[in-house]
Amino acid sequence: MFFGLNKNKNKKSVIFDQEVADQCLLEVVETELSKQAHKSFSELCKEALWQFLCVPEALKPNPRKEAIEQQATEVQRQLAELEGRLFNKESSRLEAIERQLHLLTQQISQLSVIVNQQQYLEPHQQPPQLESEVQTLIPDTTQDADPLLNRLSPLLEDF
């Protein structure tokens, strides 16, 4: 068996020779990997090295902790995705509300113009009605009040 070190300290390789001891070890490794399908050869080597070198438990990586960290990372990713979808949904709702508010503002301004026009027209239209009412009332009161004025009024109108 040969253990090679690359200059890149992150990658190491293990070579199993044709010797009986290496082949026997390779078979045991393959059997162990088939039993624990969730583990890789790299993880198995690390575990064996930790045990062989008697590293304290506090320094050993905890597979449960790693799994929890992976789950936490996945939950964070899902949360970020959900936040993005929620932001897009709320943005489109906000845009719809703003459009509706704009339409309502336009409608209110149109109604305001209509009301102002009606208020402008109504005062000008009402006085002629009042004058006609006053004119109809005045001849009635003058005819009853003074006959002399009744005779003079046609003369004044001709004049």
Buried (B, 14 or more C-beta within 10 A) or exposed (E): EEEEEEEEEEEBEBEBEEEEEBEEBBEEBEEBBEEEEEBEEEBBBBBEEBEEEEEEEEEEEEEEEEEEEEEEEEEEEEEEEEEEEEEEEEEEEEEEEEEEEEEEEEEEEEEEEEEEEEEEEEEEEEEEEEEEEEEEEEEEEEEEEEEEEEEEBEEEEEE
